[in-house]
């Protein structure tokens, strides 16, 4: 794929909502691209028993069939994560973890809502007092402080590079750094200190975060701990794009056409809230895919 590419519809997330959106967008004869990794979908390790017209089937098998359907209808697959999305003149500019730069007329966010936690002492107690799961949301609260980012995937690497613009120092703690060569090079050329082969066992501090104890026995002093254990989640994307969330600030707010408050951005599946059922995700994906394709086509025909 070229380093710069334009598409009509970009779908983020390869779970049932994203796959259905891709299928219906491509069937509307617009250029559609689907981004994400199947193994990160909550359906991947599931066994499905309650989806209409199907008996027992593995989630992995369903995702594989869905990808084949999407490709057969003309969808292009890109199995990597988004690092950054920037609105620009009725378009959206997207930077991927491999350094690709994409431009899309409309977006469908179907990334799911799973927020992985460390599950270690001090994490829950100090949440909101130095423990954060959203760099985009909270980076400004840590200006001039020493901070740590935990995780070895693209969200952690991208978050660490964002924090260097405000924090005094940034350490990236991970068992292993599992990012593309391009992203690893960016890290090496930044002020981020990468520490591989270590993992937090306790977040310490009385009334606020003061540091983290690692499994090698060392202690890192820090005023902030950012837990980023996957791809960019709904909160990060919503915050950076100005997308309105629900009253509890947990899920993306949409209308019945799966439109968000930002023109050209649609959402479907778990990012829109419960119930956590594949049937709901597929239905919303269908509506979002058709809506995104229609929006992109109207944009193309506008004077």
Backbone as a ProteinNet text record, in pm:
[ID]
protein_1_A
[PRIMARY]
XXXXXXXXXXXXXXXXXXXXXXXXXXXXXXXXXXXXXXXXXXXXXXXXXXXXXXXXXXXXXXXXXXXXXXXXXXXXXXXXXXXXXXXXXXXXXXXXXXXXXXXXXXXXXXXXXXXXXXXXXXXXXXXXXXXXXXXXXXXXXXXXXXXXXXXXXXXXXXXXXXXXXXXXXXXXXXXXXXXXXXXXXXXXXXXXXXXXXXXXXXXXXXXXXXXXXXXXXXXXXXXXXXXXXXXXXXXXXXXXXXXXXXXXXXXXXXXXXXXXXXXXXXXXXXXXXXXXXXXXXXXXXXXXXXXXXXXXXXXXXXX
[TERTIARY]
83.9	0	87.6	52.2	131.3	126.4	225.3	231.3	118	61.6	-52.2	-165.5	-283.8	-396.6	-525.7	-615.2	-745.4	-853.7	-948.8	-1062.3	-1188.7	-1301.9	-1428.6	-1467.7	-1463.8	-1507.1	-1397.1	-1360.1	-1264.3	-1338	-1330.4	-1395	-1287.9	-1300.7	-1204.4	-1261.9	-1199.2	-1246.5	-1294.8	-1240.9	-1275.9	-1359.2	-1437.2	-1536.2	-1661.7	-1771	-1893.9	-1951.1	-1942.7	-1995.2	-1912.9	-1781.2	-1695.1	-1705.1	-1710	-1721.3	-1851.4	-1963	-2091.1	-2093.9	-2032.4	-2024.6	-1944.3	-1834.8	-1751.4	-1826.3	-1897.6	-1974.3	-2076.1	-2151.2	-2256.7	-2202	-2091.8	-2030.9	-1979.3	-1910.1	-1856	-1967.1	-2077.6	-2191.2	-2255	-2228.8	-2279.3	-2184.7	-2082.9	-1990.1	-1907.2	-1863.5	-1764.5	-1638.4	-1526.1	-1403.1	-1403.3	-1384.9	-1391.7	-1265	-1216.8	-1101.5	-1137.9	-1095.3	-1122.3	-990.2	-978.5	-854.3	-872	-772.1	-773.5	-722.7	-718.5	-671.1	-779.8	-811.6	-919	-895.5	-771.1	-739.6	-771.6	-787.4	-819.4	-969.2	-1049.1	-1193.7	-1236.6	-1335.4	-1386.6	-1453.9	-1491.1	-1554.2	-1453	-1327	-1225	-1218.7	-1224.6	-1212.2	-1347.5	-1455.5	-1589.1	-1646.2	-1747.4	-1825.5	-1969.5	-2024.4	-2154.6	-2265.2	-2367.9	-2481.9	-2614.9	-2618.1	-2747.3	-2764.7	-2690.3	-2706.1	-2805.2	-2902.5	-3011.7	-2960.4	-3019.1	-2995.5	-2863.5	-2792.6	-2668.6	-2669.4	-2622.1	-2599.5	-2458.7	-2402.5	-2273	-2166	-2091.3	-1984.9	-1880.3	-1756.5	-1652.2	-1648.6	-1613.6	-1601.1	-1492.5	-1381.7	-1271.4	-1317.3	-1396.9	-1448	-1539.9	-1625.4	-1717.1	-1640.5	-1537.7	-1458.8	-1388.5	-1337.7	-1269.2	-1365.4	-1484.7	-1585.8	-1624.8	-1641.3	-1678	-1573.7	-1447.3	-1340.8	-1344.4	-1366.4	-1374.2	-1491.1	-1604.6	-1720.4	-1688.5	-1628.5	-1596	-1501.8	-1400.1	-1303.6	-1371.6	-1458.8	-1528.7	-1614.1	-1663.7	-1744.3	-1658.1	-1527.4	-1437.8	-1368	-1386.5	-1320.2	-1171.5	-1089.8	-946.3	-917.5	-838.4	-804.2	-666.2	-653.9	-524.3	-514.9	-435.7	-430.2	-326.8	-361.3	-280.5	-368.6	-308.6	-385	-366.2	-462.2	-455.7	-374.8	-288.6	-216.4	-282	-331.1	-383.8	-485.2	-591.5	-691.6	-708.4	-701.5	-712.2	-816.6	-921.2	-1016.8	-948.9	-980.5	-918.8	-1007.7	-1076.9	-1153.9	-1247.4	-1345	-1443.6	-1382.5	-1265.7	-1199.2	-1137.3	-1089.6	-1019.5	-885	-779.4	-645.4	-605.5	-556.4	-527.6	-382.5	-315.8	-179.6	-183.6	-125.7	-125.7	7.4	12.6	133.4	252	227.2	337.4	383.5	318.7	358.4	277.2	174.7	86.7	5.1	-23.8	-109.3	-230.4	-347.2	-471.2	-557.8	-648.1	-746.4	-881.6	-980.7	-1113.7	-1220.1	-1328.4	-1440	-1532.2	-1540.3	-1623.6	-1560	-1596.2	-1540.8	-1653	-1626.2	-1712.7	-1625.7	-1659.3	-1584.8	-1655.8	-1588.7	-1645	-1535	-1467.3	-1346.7	-1372	-1497	-1523.4	-1485.8	-1510.5	-1488.4	-1402.2	-1344.7	-1266.8	-1151.1	-1142.7	-1032.8	-958.4	-844.4	-766.6	-699.9	-706.9	-643.7	-527.7	-442.9	-327.6	-367.3	-466.4	-508.8	-407.5	-341.3	-238	-276.5	-218.4	-248	-221.5	-311.6	-296.8	-365	-397.1	-453.7	-592.6	-683.3	-818.5	-819.9	-743.2	-743.5	-696.2	-601.2	-542.9	-594.7	-701.7	-764.1	-814.2	-776.1	-813.7	-723.1	-629.3	-531.8	-389.9	-377.8	-248.3	-253.3	-352.7	-372.3	-472.5	-436.2	-522.5	-519.1	-629.8	-637.1	-652.5	-627.6	-650.5	-549.8	-446.5	-345.8	-407.3	-489.3	-550.2	-632.4	-696.9	-783.8	-704.9	-598.4	-536.4	-393.4	-335	-194.2	-167.6	-259.9	-237.5	-231.5	-282.6	-279.1	-140.6	-49.7	80.2	195.3	168.9	273.3	387.9	509.3	626.7	650.4	574.1	589.8	657.8	709.4	762.2	645.3	631.4	520.2	569.2	485.7	512.8	393.4	421.4	317.8	342.2	236	248.1	182.5	259.4	205.4	308.3	295	393.9	340.1	212.1	151.8	145	75.5	75.4	15.5	-88.8	-150.3	-52	25.9	123.9	235	285.6	392.9	346.1	227.7	174.2	146.5	93.5	66.4	193.1	298.3	425.3	480.3	469.5	520.4	435.3	308.8	224.4	264.4	294.9	327.3	458.8	551.8	681	664	550.6	528.2	484.5	447.1	401.5	472.6	507.4	568.6	718	771.2	914.5	993.6	948.1	1011.6	905.4	931.1	836	910.4	864.9	918.7	809.1	843.2	751.6	791.9	702.9	730.5	655.9	727.9	662.2	741.7	671.7	739.5	816.9	752.8	820.1	751	826.9	773.7	727.9	597.1	539.6	475.1	559.2	513.1	591.4	548.4	616	754.1	837.4	972.2	968.9	872.3	861.7	829	737.1	698.4	811.6	881.8	995.8	1103.8	1123.5	1223.5	1183	1054	1006.3	1031.3	1008.2	1031.9	1179.4	1265.4	1409.3	1459.1	1394.5	1435.6	1367.1	1279.7	1208.8	1275.6	1214.7	1267	1215.2	1138.8	1082.7	1192.1	1196.2	1287.7	1211.4	1248.9	1180.5	1250.9	1172.9	1227.5	1152.9	1215.6	1156.2	1194.6	1111.8	1140.7	1102.6	1022.2	976.1	824	763.6	618.3	581.7	484.4	445.1	380.5	410.7	345.7	267	293.4	218.2	236.5	125.6	131.3	129.3	227.6	243.1	208	164.9	126.6	16.6	13.4	-88.2	-216.2	-210.1	-327.8	-322.5	-204.7	-188.4	-70	-58.2	49.7	185.5	273.1	410.4	513	467.4	559.2	501.8	585.6	542.1	655.4	619.3	716	712.5	829.5	838.2	873.3	852.4	876.1	1023.6	1112.6	1254.8	1300.7	1203.6	1233.9	1263.6	1279.4	1309	1182.2	1200.6	1089	1113.6	1014	1021.9	936.6	994.5	919.2	841	714.5	630.2	506.1	458.7	334.6	214.1	239.2	129.6	161.6	63.5	76.8	-34.3	2.2	-95.2	-95.7	-209.2	-222.1	-280.1	-199.4	-240.7	-208.3	-305.6	-278.2	-342.5	-367.6	-424.4	-416.1	-511.6	-520	-591.9	-593.6	-662.5	-809.3	-858	-994.8	-1090	-1216.1	-1320.4	-1297.6	-1248.8	-1230.6	-1125.4	-1014.3	-908.2	-957.2	-1023.4	-1072.2	-1178.5	-1270.4	-1377.3	-1321.7	-1227.3	-1170	-1097.5	-1018.5	-939.6	-1024	-1142	-1225.8	-1345.8	-1364.7	-1477.4	-1609.9	-1605.9	-1728.2	-1798.7	-1928.8	-2006.7	-2027.5	-2010.8	-2036.4	-2171.8	-2213	-2340.1	-2328.3	-2437.8	-2441.7	-2339.7	-2307.3	-2211.2	-2068.4	-2049.7	-1917.2	-1847.6	-1922.8	-1866.5	-1877.2	-1983.1	-2007.3	-2033.3	-2014.8	-2040.2	-2190.6	-2234.6	-2376.1	-2404.1	-2507.4	-2547	-2698.9	-2744.5	-2888.2	-2922.9	-3045.7	-3087.6	-3017.4	-2954.1	-2875.8	-2730	-2700	-2564.6	-2470	-2526.3	-2445.4	-2404.5	-2280.3	-2237.5	-2266.9	-2226.1	-2244.8	-2146.1	-2044	-1944.6	-1982.4	-2009.5	-2047.3	-1943.5	-1991.4	-1902.6	-1852.6	-1880.6	-1836.1	-1957	-1952.8	-2057.5	-1996.3	-2080.3	-2030.7	-2126.5	-2073.3	-2155.3	-2093.9	-2179.6	-2132.2	-2116.2	-2024	-2006.5	-1969.1	-1907.7	-1873	-1997.5	-2113	-2237.4	-2314.1	-2260.1	-2322.8	-2393	-2443	-2508	-2641.9	-2695.8	-2648.7	-2529.3	-2442.3	-2322.7	-2357.7	-2425.1	-2470.8	-2427.2	-2386.1	-2341.4	-2453.9	-2575.6	-2689.2	-2704.3	-2690.1	-2698.2	-2583.3	-2462.8	-2345.6	-2360.6	-2407.8	-2425.1	-2529.4	-2641.2	-2745.2	-2696	-2627.1	-2574.6	-2466.7	-2385.6	-2282.6	-2342.5	-2451.7	-2521.9	-2566.6	-2632.6	-2683.2	-2568.1	-2463.3	-2349.2	-2276.9	-2259.2	-2190.5	-2265.6	-2396.7	-2478.6	-2474.2	-2485.3	-2483.8	-2351	-2240.5	-2108.6	-2085.2	-2129.7	-2114	-2198	-2319.9	-2408.6	-2349.3	-2295.5	-2233	-2114.1	-2029.2	-1911	-1950.1	-2053.8	-2098.2	-2153	-2229.7	-2282.3	-2168.6	-2067.1	-1952.7	-1880.8	-1873.2	-1805.5	-1880.4	-2013.7	-2094.2	-2118.5	-2077.2	-2097.5	-2010.6	-2059.6	-1982.2	-1862.3
-119.4	0	124.6	226.5	350.2	418.1	505.1	572.5	671.8	721.8	813.5	753.9	744.9	685.2	754	774.8	833.3	727.2	725.4	634	712.2	656.1	720.3	694.5	567.4	529.4	449.8	490.9	416	361.1	229.3	163.2	118.1	158.6	122.9	12	-105.7	-218.5	-332	-452.5	-567	-669.8	-621.9	-707.2	-712.2	-768.9	-782.3	-649.6	-543.8	-413.4	-356.4	-361.2	-308.8	-387.3	-519	-602.9	-576.5	-567.8	-542.6	-403.9	-305.8	-171.6	-173.6	-248.8	-257.7	-322.9	-429.5	-500	-407.1	-335	-249.2	-123.5	-71.3	44.8	7.1	-107.3	-151.2	-182.7	-236	-267.6	-141.3	-26.3	100.6	156.1	76.1	110.1	234.9	246.3	347.4	273.5	343	278.7	270.6	149.3	127.6	58.3	100.2	35.8	-1.1	-120.5	-172.5	-188.2	-125.6	-128.6	-198	-276.4	-341.2	-483.5	-549.5	-687.3	-776.4	-883.3	-973.2	-1029.4	-1062.1	-1125.6	-1035.4	-904.7	-812.6	-796.9	-856.8	-849.5	-940.6	-896.1	-979.9	-1105.3	-1104.8	-1221.4	-1331	-1295.8	-1388.3	-1517	-1507.7	-1625.7	-1678.3	-1625.2	-1662.3	-1779.4	-1843.4	-1945.9	-1896.9	-1884.8	-1820.6	-1924.8	-1901.7	-1993.4	-1924.1	-1790.2	-1720.8	-1622	-1639.4	-1551.1	-1614.7	-1537.9	-1589.7	-1664.3	-1780.9	-1861.9	-1938.8	-1936.1	-2012	-2094.3	-2219.2	-2297.9	-2267.5	-2353.3	-2326.9	-2303.9	-2193.8	-2158.9	-2077.8	-2089.5	-2014.6	-1870.6	-1780.7	-1640.5	-1619.7	-1692.5	-1679.6	-1713.3	-1819.4	-1859.3	-1751.7	-1694.9	-1591.2	-1468.2	-1429.2	-1313.3	-1338.2	-1460	-1492.3	-1485.5	-1541.4	-1536.3	-1392.1	-1312.2	-1171.8	-1094.2	-1120.9	-1053	-1092.8	-1220.3	-1266.2	-1201.1	-1188.7	-1122.1	-976.4	-907.5	-766.1	-748.2	-832.8	-824.9	-855.8	-955	-991.8	-877.5	-792.5	-678.5	-556.7	-568.8	-460.7	-386	-428.6	-361.8	-394.3	-295.6	-316.7	-332.5	-433.2	-459.5	-404.2	-344.6	-298.6	-341.9	-446	-504.9	-434.9	-312.5	-238.1	-134.6	-62.1	31.4	176.1	257.6	402.1	467.4	561.2	640.7	775.8	835.7	971.3	998.3	1069.9	1113	1264.1	1334.2	1479.7	1525.3	1597.9	1654.3	1760.8	1763.7	1861.8	1884.5	1999.9	2043.5	1935	1897.4	1795.4	1658.7	1637.7	1507.7	1472.2	1350.9	1306.9	1248.8	1300.4	1250.6	1152.9	1037.5	928.7	887.4	876.5	824.2	686.5	587.4	452.5	422.2	309.9	275.8	243.5	211.5	182.7	306.2	419.3	541.7	575.3	493.5	527.8	651.6	732	848.7	831.3	818.7	797.3	921.8	933.7	1041.8	981.1	1009	951.3	1059.9	1036.9	1131	1106	981.4	948.4	835.6	827.9	727.9	650.4	522.1	441.5	390	428.4	381.9	260.2	146.7	20.8	-55.8	14.3	-38.3	-117.8	-126.9	-194.2	-105.7	-155.1	-72.2	-138.4	-252.8	-321.9	-235.7	-215.1	-139.2	-231.2	-278.8	-371.5	-299.3	-360.9	-305.9	-395	-340.3	-415.8	-516.2	-479.9	-568.5	-580.5	-470.8	-473	-379.7	-399.4	-310.5	-164.1	-79.8	64.2	116.5	28.9	74.8	134.3	61.1	110.8	226.9	213.8	314.5	450.6	451.3	576.6	618.3	553.7	593.7	736.7	819.7	960.7	1044.3	980.5	1051.4	1018.3	1006.3	975.2	854	766.7	651.9	691.5	673.3	711.6	604.2	596.5	504	579.7	710.4	791.4	906.3	889.4	993.4	1119.7	1103.7	1219.8	1302.1	1232.3	1302.6	1374.3	1311.6	1356	1407.6	1409.5	1449.5	1586.8	1679.7	1817.4	1830.4	1729.4	1734.2	1699.8	1657.7	1610.4	1691.4	1818	1904.5	1917.1	1895.3	1909.4	1797	1687	1575	1456.7	1367.1	1239.9	1142.1	1077.7	985.6	854	751	620.1	579.2	513.4	452.7	302.1	225.4	79.7	15.5	-64.3	-135.1	-143.2	-244.8	-264.3	-253.7	-212.4	-202.9	-57.4	-35	96.7	206.6	173.6	276.9	329.4	239.2	280	362.6	317.9	390.8	528.7	535.2	663.6	755.6	698.5	777.7	834.6	753.6	798.9	916.3	908.4	1016.8	1143.1	1127.2	1243.7	1311.4	1231.8	1284.8	1361.8	1332.7	1403.7	1553.7	1595.1	1737.2	1813.4	1739.4	1807.5	1759.3	1633	1579	1609.6	1608.7	1629.1	1511.6	1389.7	1268.7	1162.2	1072.4	966	833.7	735	600.3	507.1	423.7	323.7	187.9	127.9	1.5	-111.2	-214.2	-322.7	-451.7	-563.9	-692.4	-704.9	-663.6	-658.2	-553.5	-486.9	-380.7	-441.8	-447.8	-513.5	-409.5	-330.6	-227.5	-240.7	-167.3	-173	-108.7	-139.9	-84	68.5	121.6	266.8	332.7	272.5	329.2	313.8	202.9	181.8	286.7	319.6	421.1	557.7	589.7	716.4	723.8	612.3	607.8	631.3	564.2	575.1	717.3	789.3	925.6	1029.5	984.6	1075.7	1077.3	1151.5	1157.3	1042.9	952.5	842.1	742	704.1	599.3	467.5	375.7	247	144.7	81.2	-23.9	-153.9	-240.9	-370.8	-474.6	-577.2	-686	-658.6	-555.9	-524.5	-507.7	-519.4	-503.7	-455.8	-367.2	-317.1	-426.4	-424.2	-515.4	-438.1	-307.6	-225.4	-77.6	-3.3	142.3	199.5	281.3	328.4	476.1	513.1	650.3	650.5	754.4	761.7	825	952.2	1023.7	1043.1	1022.9	1031.7	944.3	919.9	834	897.3	814.3	858.7	775.3	660.7	576.4	439.5	351.6	215.4	119.3	6.2	-99.4	-200.4	-236.9	-329.6	-469.8	-566.4	-705.9	-741.5	-650.1	-675.7	-617.4	-566.4	-512.4	-364.1	-302.1	-159.3	-76.6	49.6	142.4	263.6	300.7	417.2	528.3	642.2	756.7	821.4	847.7	908	967.2	1075.3	1137	1089.2	1017.8	968.4	833.9	743.3	611.9	599.2	588.6	573.1	427.8	361.2	220.5	214.1	167.6	161.1	21.5	-70.5	-211	-260.3	-172	-216.9	-110	-112.9	-8.3	111.6	222.1	341.4	308.6	344.4	314.1	427.3	405.6	500.6	636.6	638.9	766.5	852.6	790.4	864.8	921.6	837.8	882.8	991.2	971.4	1068.6	1203.5	1200.2	1324.4	1402.8	1332.9	1401.4	1454.4	1395.3	1434.8	1520.1	1542.1	1622.5	1549.5	1416.9	1337	1340.2	1360.6	1366.8	1227.1	1214.5	1088	1093.9	981.1	977.2	1049	1050.4	1125.6	1074.3	945	887.2	894.1	954.9	971.3	836.9	738.7	604.7	557.1	598.8	547.8	662.3	634.7	734.3	750.9	874.9	905.1	912	841.7	843.1	856.2	893.3	889.8	754.8	742.6	614.1	580.8	679.3	654.8	625.4	610.3	584	701.1	820.4	940.3	995.1	1041.8	1113.9	1262.2	1344.5	1488.8	1550.6	1475.5	1525.5	1478.2	1569.5	1529.9	1437.2	1326.3	1231.8	1119.7	1127.2	1021.7	944.2	813.6	722.3	625.6	561.2	465.4	347.9	231.7	111.2	10.7	-72.8	-181.2	-140	-205.7	-185.6	-42.2	32.5	172.1	256.3	206.9	281.2	237.2	142	100.7	-33	-82.5	-213.1	-212.9	-335.9	-467.8	-516.1	-598.3	-647.9	-773.3	-753.1	-865.5	-845.2	-953.7	-945.9	-900.8	-942.3	-904.5	-752.4	-687.6	-541.7	-480	-534	-479.8	-489.3	-603.8	-623.7	-527.9	-512.7	-421.3	-277.2	-233.6	-97.2	-79.5	-183.7	-177.2	-160	-230	-218.1	-73.8	-16.2	120.8	219.8	201.6	293.8	286.4	165	148.6	215.1	196.6	259.8	411.9	459.4	603.6	667.3	600.9	655	659.3	556	553.2	661.4	679.2	782.9	921.5	943.6	1072.3	1099.3	998.2	1015.1	1043.2	976.9	998.3	1138.6	1188.5	1324.6	1426.5	1398	1487.9	1493.4	1379.6	1373.5	1452.9	1455.7	1524.3	1671.3	1713.8	1854.3	1945.2	2064	2157	2211.2
0	0	0	-77.7	-78.1	57.9	83.1	212.6	231.2	120.2	126.6	44.8	104.9	34.2	74.3	-23	3.4	-12.3	82.5	75	106.7	68.9	101.2	246.9	286.4	420.8	488.9	609.3	690.8	811.8	830.8	943.7	1041	1167.4	1270.7	1357.4	1352	1430.9	1344.1	1369	1285.6	1361.9	1458.1	1522.2	1437	1487.5	1407.2	1359.7	1441.8	1399.9	1285.3	1297.9	1192.7	1063.9	1074.4	954.6	880.8	954.7	889.5	825.9	892.5	834.7	705.8	704.7	584.4	469.7	500.5	397.2	332.4	414	359.4	294.6	345.4	280.4	142.5	134.5	5.5	-93.9	-45.5	-134.1	-191.8	-128.9	-182.7	-289.3	-324.4	-433.8	-403.9	-278.3	-242.9	-200.3	-197.5	-152.8	-0.7	51.5	195.6	243.1	358.8	421.5	564.1	604.9	738.1	811.4	929.2	1005.3	1139.7	1178.3	1308.7	1299.5	1413.9	1421.8	1480	1409.7	1452.2	1591	1621.7	1750.4	1868.2	1844.7	1953.3	1974.2	1885.7	1901.6	2015.7	2094.9	2203.8	2150.2	2023	1962.5	1929	1916.4	1865.3	1947	2077.9	2163.8	2212.2	2156.8	2203.8	2124.9	2183.8	2115.2	2112.2	1993.2	1974.6	1972.1	2054.2	2060	2038.3	2052.8	2054.6	1940.8	1832.1	1716.8	1620.6	1575.9	1493.3	1369.6	1347	1225.9	1228.2	1338.6	1350.2	1478.4	1469.6	1589.2	1638.9	1719.9	1779.9	1673.3	1689.8	1595.8	1673	1634.3	1704.4	1654.4	1744.5	1707.1	1604.5	1618.6	1523	1381.9	1371	1239.1	1181.7	1265.5	1217.7	1170.3	1241.9	1201.8	1068.9	1050	925	807.2	825.1	718.3	691.2	797.6	780.7	703.1	730.2	655.4	508.3	482.2	342.7	271.1	338.8	278.2	246	342.7	322.6	204.5	195.3	84.7	-48.2	-49.5	-173.1	-226.2	-136.2	-178.9	-212.6	-192.2	-233.5	-121.1	3.5	115.4	117.2	148.6	166.2	315.1	351	489.9	522.5	641.2	691	836.9	862.5	996.3	1083.9	1123.7	1219	1287.1	1380.9	1462.8	1418.6	1457	1433.4	1544.7	1507.9	1607.5	1629.3	1520.1	1531.8	1421.9	1455.6	1358	1372.2	1259.8	1261.2	1159.6	1203.1	1107.2	1022.3	892	802.3	681.3	676.6	560	507.2	588.9	551.4	523.8	573.5	560.4	694.9	703.9	824	782.4	843.2	815.2	924.4	883.7	976.1	963.5	1078	1080.7	1146.1	1079.1	1132.6	1199.9	1270.7	1345.6	1255.7	1128.9	1036.7	961.2	987.2	920.5	797.6	766.2	654.9	689.7	589.3	606.6	516.4	578.5	505.1	512.6	416.6	418.6	387.2	472	454.7	459.4	385	386.6	505.4	547.8	663.9	742.5	869.5	960.6	1027.5	1052.7	1138.7	1252.9	1374.6	1491.8	1549	1545.3	1594.8	1668.8	1757.6	1820.6	1948.1	1993.7	2119.9	2238.1	2359.3	2477.8	2583.9	2553.4	2655.5	2702.2	2831.4	2889.4	2983.6	2938.7	3018.3	3134.3	3250.2	3369.5	3412.5	3495.7	3544.5	3651.4	3732.8	3839.2	3950.7	3985.3	4088.5	4202.5	4321.6	4434.9	4400.8	4446	4426	4300.9	4206.8	4079.1	4097.7	4161.7	4181.1	4280.8	4388.7	4494.3	4444.8	4351.5	4303.8	4165.6	4121.9	3996	4007.1	3910.8	3915	4002.7	4069.6	4154.1	4108.2	3977.3	3917.2	3827.3	3845	3755.7	3648.5	3523.6	3411.4	3304.2	3228.7	3115.1	2983.5	2987.2	2867.8	2860.1	2779.7	2762.5	2704.4	2601.7	2536.1	2634.3	2729.7	2824.8	2932.8	2981.8	3106.8	3096.1	2978.8	2965.7	3024.2	3005.3	3052.6	3204.1	3276.6	3422.5	3477.9	3389.6	3436.7	3377	3349.4	3295.6	3395.5	3347.2	3430.4	3528.2	3518.9	3611.8	3544.2	3627.1	3578.2	3567.8	3452.8	3433.1	3373.1	3389.4	3328.7	3244.3	3133.7	3051	3054.2	3077.1	3085.7	2964.6	2892	2776.3	2665.9	2580.5	2475.6	2334.7	2319.3	2185.7	2140.3	2031.5	1967.3	2053.8	2133.2	2216.3	2319.1	2378.7	2479.2	2415.8	2301.9	2234.2	2190.3	2129	2085.2	2202.7	2312.1	2431	2492.4	2496	2551.2	2471	2338.2	2254.3	2266	2297.1	2323.2	2453.1	2555.2	2686.9	2691.4	2600.3	2605	2582	2525.4	2499.2	2624.4	2729.8	2851.1	2976.9	2983.6	3105	3111.9	3232.6	3252.9	3198.1	3228.6	3176.2	3155.6	3061.2	3028.5	3018.4	3096.1	3084.9	3033.3	2937.6	2883.7	2939.6	3019	3085.5	3014.5	2973.1	2901.2	2911.3	2898.6	2894	2763.5	2655.1	2525.6	2440.7	2356.1	2271.7	2139.6	2119.3	2002.1	1911.7	1846.9	1754.6	1624.5	1524.5	1395.5	1404	1307.1	1302.9	1295.2	1220.5	1206.1	1338.9	1414.6	1543	1644.8	1639.8	1729.8	1704.1	1577.8	1542.2	1597.9	1589.1	1644.9	1795	1863.3	2007.2	2038.7	1963.8	1986.8	1965.2	1875.6	1845.4	1934.2	2023.6	2113	2251	2344.5	2481.1	2568.3	2510.4	2588	2624.8	2752.1	2796.6	2799.2	2711.6	2702	2791	2879.3	2965.2	2936.4	2859.9	2827.8	2932.8	2942.8	3034.5	3178.5	3201.7	3336.9	3335.7	3454.7	3465.2	3605.1	3617.3	3748.9	3834.6	3963.4	4057.8	4163	4177.5	4271.1	4237.4	4244.1	4230	4370.4	4401.6	4538.9	4551.6	4672.7	4701.3	4804.9	4887.7	4991.8	4939.2	4905.8	4855.1	4704	4646	4501.5	4462.3	4331.6	4282.6	4312.3	4368.4	4394.4	4317.9	4267.5	4192.2	4167.4	4113.7	4083	4113.4	4175.6	4203.4	4089.5	4038.4	3925.6	3972.8	3883.7	3920.4	3934.5	3900.2	3923.6	4058.2	4134.8	4265.9	4268.7	4155.2	4149.9	4166	4204.7	4220.5	4132.6	4054	3966.8	4026.8	4051.5	4103.4	3989.4	4011.6	3907.9	3971.1	3913.1	3958.4	3881.2	3772.1	3690.3	3628.4	3627.4	3564.1	3460.8	3334.5	3226	3180.2	3195.4	3157.8	3017.1	2922.1	2781.7	2729.1	2743.7	2714.6	2585.3	2491.8	2366.2	2260.9	2167.6	2066.7	2125.8	2053.2	2102	2126	2243.9	2279.9	2249.1	2286.5	2252.4	2318	2441.3	2509.6	2441.2	2402.7	2335.3	2202.2	2122.5	1992.3	2008	2100.4	2120.1	2164.4	2256.9	2308.1	2199.5	2120	2018	1903	1880.2	1766.8	1806.6	1935.6	1979.9	1974.3	1983.5	1977.8	2112.9	2110.4	2233.7	2290.3	2421.5	2490	2559.7	2616.9	2687.4	2821.5	2897.5	3023.1	3124	3117	3210.5	3158.3	3040.9	2981.1	2959.2	2916.1	2896.2	2752	2682.7	2548.4	2451	2322.3	2219	2200.1	2197.1	2175.4	2025.8	1981.1	1839.8	1829.3	1708.6	1681.5	1617	1567.5	1511.4	1380	1320.1	1198.2	1231.7	1360.7	1411.8	1386.3	1366.9	1350	1485.3	1495.8	1614.8	1593.5	1688.6	1674	1576.1	1534.7	1439.5	1299.2	1205.8	1070.8	1008.3	954	887.3	976.2	1105.8	1196.6	1248.4	1229.3	1273	1375	1453.3	1551.7	1561.7	1599.4	1606.7	1702.6	1760.4	1846	1990.6	2059.6	2203.1	2239.6	2146	2176.6	2202.5	2159.2	2177	2301.7	2375.5	2500.1	2492.5	2609	2615.3	2543.5	2519.8	2562.6	2481	2543.1	2476.4	2396.7	2286.4	2203.9	2059.5	1996.7	1858.6	1766.2	1796.2	1712.1	1706.1	1820.3	1825	1744.9	1763.2	1694.6	1543.4	1496.2	1352.3	1296.3	1367.3	1319.9	1312.1	1417.9	1417.7	1311.6	1290.6	1187	1049.7	1023.7	895	872.7	973	960.9	945.2	1023.8	1018.4	885.3	833.4	704.5	590.7	587.9	484.3	499.6	623.5	647.2	609.3	644.5	612.8	462.5	393.1	247.8	181.4	229.1	174.1	196.9	315.8	348.4	255.9	238.1	153.1	8.4	-38.2	-176.6	-195	-99	-107.7	-105.6	-26.6	-18.3	-152.2	-219.9	-349.5	-455.7	-445.6	-546.9	-517.4	-398.4	-360.8	-446.4	-480.6	-564.3	-490.6
[MASK]
+++++++++++++++++++++++++++++++++++++++++++++++++++++++++++++++++++++++++++++++++++++++++++++++++++++++++++++++++++++++++++++++++++++++++++++++++++++++++++++++++++++++++++++++++++++++++++++++++++++++++++++++++++++++++++++++++++++++++++++++++++++++++++++++++++++++++++++++++++++++++++++++++++++++++++++++

